[in-house]
Amino acid sequence: MHKIVSPVSLPDVAFDPVALARPLDWVGMDGMALPIRLAGEGGAPLLVPASVDVAVNLRDPDARGIHMSRLYLQLQEGLANEALGAPSLRRLLDACIVSQKGLAESARLRLRFDHLLLRRALLSDNAGWKRYPVEIEAELVDGHLRLTLGFSVEYSSTCPASAALSRQVNAQRFAEDFAAVPALSLPMVHDWLAGERGMAATPHAQRSRADVRVELRPAFDELPLASLVDALEAALGTPVQTAVKREDEQAFAQANAANLMFCEDAARRVSSVLAADARIAAWSARVAHFESLHPHDAVASVSGRNA
């Protein structure tokens, strides 16, 4: 039979003498797979998988290491049982510091997960789930919480230059086809526009993405992901769709025509939303248009700090 060893008799080399005494900025673990609790549709609690990084500073130069298992157990308990928000993150970071029994005075946490939001179709009575990649960074130093929210929004971008060139070609064909017609009637023009001859060229469009990063003010407790996504998608005008019928696809084409934009235009639309939000202390955004004309991407970046 195997002898059962009492935990108090197990060796712990973490308390062995340190050869090179020195405090360390951060010590911890990256890439832990843990569930986190979010508020789902209608406020119902929802557990989602996340990749979690955690670290604390090691302020004691004579201590060989930190208590990593305590951090893991603290996160496993806290993230699954309390909805994610500024107050819960502060409590969790403080608990991580306390768990180190004087070895640490600062803690930081990074969470990466996909957040699903139910999005309505443009016209039909349909809805579908859309995935938004999210990264949250929380850092507690000297009792001050610094909270950063990062996420991505996908949208469609139709090139204004390509649209202008397409309109020119369409107008030229119209002039050619009706050059010999002495008098045009509305039905004639309607039938021509509705037929294949009525579209000599189409502008190029592509799926695009805005990567946004905001530092939240400590006065606001919520993590305003859904409201920021709503505001940005409204400003861009052409968020990618989920469940669609033909009427939704037609409405999407109309939205693209009404929102022609270069990457520079998209970056300015994004910045106008972020600069006007009182919950945001500082922000940065990068938009990328994954070109269908070129084998490379068109990108633009913008950042700012709110008063």
Buried (B, 14 or more C-beta within 10 A) or exposed (E): EEEEEEEEEEEEEEEEEEEEEEEBEBBBBEEBEBBBBBBBEEEEEBBBEBBBBBBBBBBBEEBBBBBBEBBBEBBBEBBEEBBBBBEBBBBBBBBBBEBBEEBBBBBBBBBBBEBBBEBBBBBBEBEBEBEBBBBBBBBBEEEEBBBBBBBBBBBBBBBBEBBEBBEEEBEEBBEEEEEEEEEEEEEEEEEBEEEEBBEBBEBBBBBBBBBBBBBBBEEBEBBBBBEBBBBBBEBBBBBBBBBBBEEBBEBBBEBBEEBBBBBEBBBBBBBEBBBEBEBBBBBBBBBBBBBEEEEEBBBBEBEEEBE
